[in-house]
């Protein structure tokens, strides 16, 4: 199936590894021009080079801290200069640390809000002038299944992630008249470095091993396993593509059936 992404100009943030990198790779394999971002320039350049070798399509890099609105503005403007516009914005940010409510002071809550929610706000504000000029504009927020079903020992994520989904739903209504589609995607347990960190934190909290926590987590998933970054990226890229041209305002779980809610 041709997703209609050849030549599309795509910015993917927090994309030096994990779900962001997998999403950028899938866009590039579909023929898109891609700019990837993270705070670590050397990791970014390595990821971009690997994707370019595989796809043969341009992959540019720009290092920036997404919790800094001025840095976000520079990122978006430079991405638009490199690609001569922006058609698709994929907002992604490293998740907050695991822990219970009692584990975090007010400074931690503010830092998590700046990184997880306000980065999406800053990216959207900076990118909208370019998206409004595009004939195939789309936005996608990479969020978490915890936005619909809270996870144990993840107080910051459980609280702040739903706000990102609320922002995207609001934008889907406000920007529809401009021809901009806006969706969220909710990954569950996917084999990434982020998941390894979460399992390590759970093991320390519970007095177990990361392997035991992985086993427990997989047992709670109806499909009985963690997903792969490629499986996630396939869904993410489809939502942004013209092939999904009548889909906007959704929060799509990609979680192996872990979310129990019916809606």
Steps between C-alpha positions, in 0.01 A plus 500: 500500500638839398447738794557808283796629700762535227655844533312585820692727739501348847634613837527231769619600846678285761606274214858395565377162624189304599155577362603834353785346302280214380235748385755715316639189332156394378429847360832494316433154358169637367691769310466795737761764578561489876653720768568325830569662835634415844740660747790274398643605162740206460218245556280694261762500228559127538126428481458727198791335319362152565154597372645670193704192408184289515257736326717718277291803597615820676509486882608820673581562867457784747585469869272685743361473852122477465443644847644833375242694289772710334687185396175352366442808285853471357444130432177553309628797299821317405302187405276711276807658339667163440190347342344815351192459720338251737213267410499270802594561863550206735532616859685267732699553820683283746256384765509607865671271753306222670385534858201554728347833598705511822824459304484840329527857622345799326815562296471152348137564407593828332788340308279213379231744389753710306639195323186297436221755451650841437743364240198394293349846546824673393549272200144555383520877532827511307390258226148627432600774253674237286229235538236752390688539172504125433251312284545178701550625852482265796609491862552197720583490870681192625353463849449180705235240574508639854299794368201264499600240757738611777810290557632401841782713642463761222332795676652772279424324173147402607419862582667697223457272197118536493548876473695448176213292359257775605714757321506294179125438509442874542735580214329245275181703533657844483727427202266290287390807304866554406522147362733384778430155644608440860519164676665332798652154517523307827780244511482229762792276582745517211856366503699824540765641732222695674325174590825359635531804728142456622554130574819582690316758712220254574750233598671734745162599645374142534823324594491290184706482180432682171446160336228414752332835442511447123334162546227649718436784256474266202252280689263800529492550123234298314740433212747368758805699386650843464467674164784592269594857405425410138144396584447831676656703218275338237192627683650843572600567140165380366314750722709784357464392139245603235379138518344599836354819357163469680647419842546783747456542875568136590722364777604163359635236741781285365525280806425136421157542662626610843250785538182347635268797438241460225532861377 
